[in-house]
Amino acid sequence: MADTEPALAGIRTAIDELDAEIVGLLARRADLVRQAAPLKSDRQAVRAPERVAQVVARVRALAGAAGADPDLIERIYRGMIQAFIDMETVEHHRVSGD
Ligand SMILES: O=C(O)C(=O)C[C@]1(C(=O)O)C=C[C@@H](O)C=C1
């Protein structure tokens, strides 16, 4: 069998480079979500299920156009948004006491 190590190492280097970009983008997204927290009236407004549905529908369409699996992208986004909701809930409580 051919030595697969160089190919795997190359793939992992490319993944590491993408992760550096993704983390930078996530930091910017987290900053924007944090800014939204004080603008919301209560916990239900923080969760904003209709907005989550809108974001998921949009990224599914973007995934399709980009040649990615919409189901995979939806799973990733639902996990990510839940983490942002948790963070935004803590921030909302901090600024509003609600
Ligand atoms: O759009 C908002 O209102 C946000 O706070 C952003 C965001 C998201 O991460 O996309 C986070 C929490 C809400 O449940 C909906 C969407």
The ligand as an SDF file (V2000), in Angstrom:
LIG
                    3D

 16 16  0  0  0  0  0  0  0  0999 V2000
  -30.3350   37.1010   14.9740 O   0  0  0  0  0  0  0  0  0  0  0  0
  -30.3220   37.2070   16.2180 C   0  0  0  0  0  0  0  0  0  0  0  0
  -31.2300   37.7640   16.8490 O   0  0  0  0  0  0  0  0  0  0  0  0
  -29.1950   36.6540   16.9740 C   0  0  0  0  0  0  0  0  0  0  0  0
  -29.0900   36.9150   18.1690 O   0  0  0  0  0  0  0  0  0  0  0  0
  -28.2480   35.7140   16.2890 C   0  0  0  0  0  0  0  0  0  0  0  0
  -28.6160   34.2530   16.4690 C   0  0  0  0  0  0  0  0  0  0  0  0
  -27.5570   33.4500   15.6540 C   0  0  0  0  0  0  0  0  0  0  0  0
  -26.5800   32.9870   16.2520 O   0  0  0  0  0  0  0  0  0  0  0  0
  -27.7380   33.3570   14.4420 O   0  0  0  0  0  0  0  0  0  0  0  0
  -28.5390   33.8900   17.8960 C   0  0  0  0  0  0  0  0  0  0  0  0
  -29.6320   33.7820   18.6920 C   0  0  0  0  0  0  0  0  0  0  0  0
  -31.0190   33.7730   18.1760 C   0  0  0  0  0  0  0  0  0  0  0  0
  -31.6860   32.6150   18.5970 O   0  0  0  0  0  0  0  0  0  0  0  0
  -31.0650   33.8720   16.7010 C   0  0  0  0  0  0  0  0  0  0  0  0
  -29.9720   33.9980   15.9070 C   0  0  0  0  0  0  0  0  0  0  0  0
  1  2  2  0
  2  3  1  0
  2  4  1  0
  4  5  2  0
  4  6  1  0
  6  7  1  0
  7  8  1  0
  7 11  1  0
  7 16  1  0
  8  9  2  0
  8 10  1  0
 11 12  2  0
 12 13  1  0
 13 14  1  0
 13 15  1  0
 15 16  2  0
M  END
$$$$
